[in-house]
Amino acid sequence: MNIRTLISFTLLLLLLGLVQIFLLKNLALFGVAFGFLYLLGILILPTSIRTVPLLIIAFLLGFALDVFYETIGMHAAAATALAFVRPLWLKATSPTGGYDEAEVPSLSEIGVGRFVSYAFPLIFLYSLVFFIADQWGTGGFLGVINKSLFSAIFTTLLVILVQLLFFKRRRGI
Amino acid sequence: MLRILQFLYRIRAFLLFVFLEVVAVWMIVSNNSPQGAAFFNSSNAVIGSVLQKQADVVQFFSLADANEALTEENAKIMSELLALQSKPDSMPIALDSALEMNFQFKGARVIANSLRFSQNYLTLNKGSKDGVKPGMGVFNSEGAVGRVKSVSENYSVAFSLLNTSLLVSSKIKSTEVFGSVQWNGADAAEAKLLYVPRHVKTQEGDSVITSGFNAVFPEGILIGIISKVEADKKDPNYLDLTVRLSADFSKLTYVYLVENTRFNELDSLYRQAELTNEY
């Protein structure tokens, strides 16, 4: 990873964070579908990144959002869970030859079908952890599943749309 | 020994994962306990100012509504004031100390609000500099809204009534039967009135107001209207009452803060009597 990709990733994370805080924070479609667009920043980090820095990045990102959402710890817990599962899931869904060292698991690199099968379960896991933490002790397991499923669908759609609209084709970012 | 260290080094990612999750869960727990100190939240100066900028832009679009509500309330208060003004032929008599005012009111603006989670909070643009203290009640012209949780110099964070950990001591206006209003985490327009015994006769349309027992709110602030009366399925001794909340949480802009100036005295009395105050 050279300095240029490092800077562009930092800018991307910052931008996604700002969009999340200013636009998506107050948005919930039909009261159940939340958009966690900032997960895009964790999802398309290069496949070569090690688990330890990945965990730390995810935790800090989640925590930064928590402070604005007034949900201290919930985004952090969910993002850390996502970051821990990501390498394992990436290995499980990788093509037979394995990923290139510098490859980025983005839409333009791996195609729509593979991207959805890579991103959707991870986003669903994230939403599940987040809403379980949110509803802890208040019962309503059906509500948790309901919110998680629709949030995961909505977030996956958002993540794909943003990549289609704003990312250049056939390049890292 | 070396083997153990090697093993630990090999599973370092997992260990870090467990550690970070433990930290996160600890933060969730300490943030959600009503008495716990908050370490980081939106009452932080930097974050508060960012949220304030956002609210400035967003609330610009609801200025007309806010103005209308303020005008209506002004009119109501003016008519009440007119009724209270003493006639020229009367003489003021000093009131008994039991009837003295012991509530003080302040105004504030909501700069951040959520209503889709189970634990919802409000951020207000007044802090300790303006005399806001933890434990003050928050309401607006429509009804009760919440209770202040923690305060920084310029901002404060309050439990919304839409927070499953907040109980508000309340009563049914017509029968004076008291209970506690608590949100059940489902619909942002409805809450439950708990601990009302089965023998109480009540019906849909009765208003629910604050009881004034818990020293957070003065007596008589509207909370909502009973919209459904059922027998409690879990505990047959109580009724299952659904209250339609009168405050519209989706467009809170201006709120009032109320402080009970006798709170400390009451609190120490309760402590002396070894009672735990319910809130």
Interface residues (C-beta under 8 A of the other chain):
Chain A: I21 F22 K25 N26 A28 G31 F34 R50 T51 V52 L55 I56 F59 G62 D66 V67 F68 Y69 E70 T71 I72 G73 M74 A76 A77 T80 A81 A83 F84 A133 D134 Q135 W136 G137 T138 G139 G140 G143
Chain B: R12 A13 F14 L16 F17 L20 E21 V23 A24 V25 W26 M27 I28 N31 A38 F39 F40 N41 S42 N44 I47 V50 L51 Q54 V58 A112 S114 R116 F117 S118 Q119 Y121 T123 V157 T164 N184 G185 A186 A188
